[in-house]
Amino acid sequence: MSIAFTPSKAADSRQKRRQWAEWKRGLPVYLMILPGVLFFIVFKYIPMGGILIAFQHYDPFDGFMQSQWVGFDNFRRLFQDPDFWKIFRNTLVISALNLFLFFPVPILLSLLLNEVRLKWFKKGAQTLLYVPHFLSWVVIVSMTVLLFSAQDGGINNLLSTWGYERIEVMTNPEYFRIVYLLQVIWKEAGWSAIIFLAALASVDPTLYEAARVDGASRLRQIWHINLPALRSTIIILFILRLGHVMDTGFEHILLLQNSLNIDISEVFDTYVYRVGIIEAEFSYTTAVGLFKALIGLALVYLANRASRKIGEEGVY
């Protein structure tokens, strides 16, 4: 017995075969992105269920659902903490250093590297600038201690030999933010410049030729060609960085922190470690983490709306 297909069923069958063929063609790509998707599911989305304990007096033995619910008591405790405004101020100051002093450095670095015409020099410079990114903060802070230790640091020994006073870099609170910023620039500026160099590589070379014909200098070409080409990338990365405005780098600051500079080095990340891990205040520090996340979310939302109002795409 023969089976007759109606035109609509035949069209549906062809559509399904096409979809199956496209899915098979994209299978290698799907497999390639699978580890990233699993990473975000396992380490980002599933742990979000733990936000519940911010509204509880969490007891590990009772579990999530059996622990006592306390509502917003943990948040009230945070805002009533005598150290809250000090920690909040320190976090904002360090975030401002990252946003307004570190963030432009990779942009400037990419513009400078893009102007280098000697390929061997450009590749060598890029390699030297990328290498610090792969060093851990433990190594970098240890190197700083060895160089600037007040008693036997290499730099201080030289200063003493030349008749100058030793500099208390690691224990003087006045130097903490300077040391922090210089270390971040040295470690991350080269690596962060990669995405800007990629954006500059996509610029049409005929634009430079036309600019030279019109008599534009190298600075004019940077101003009227390179910077407009980087504008959307800069805006998107700036918006994404705003989402981490309350995350200042736990490991780095903890390694630089000591009893003499703690008044300006204590931030939410180190506070959560000290109170949440060492003192086992899990519910309270979860509330602190949720407070940080909400501030980052609000800043991303507002910055994205502002970028769309000026004609940029934003992140969503």
Buried (B, 14 or more C-beta within 10 A) or exposed (E): EEEEEEEEEEEEEEEEEEEEEEEEEEEEEEEEEEEEEEEEEEEEEEEEEBEBBBBBBBEEEEEEEEBEEBEEBBBEBBEEBEEBEBBBEBBBEBBEBBBEEBBEBBBEBBBEBBBEEEEEEBEEBBEEBBEBBEEEBEEBBEEBBEBBBEEEBEBBBEBEEEEEEBBBBBBBBEBBBEBBBEBBBBBBBBBBBBBBBEBBEEBEEEBBEEBEEEEBEEEEBBEEBBBEBBEBBBBBBEBEBBBBBBBBBBBBBBBBBEEEBBEBBBBBBBBBBBBBEEEEBBBBBBBBBBBBBEBBEEBBBEBBEEBEEEEBEBBE
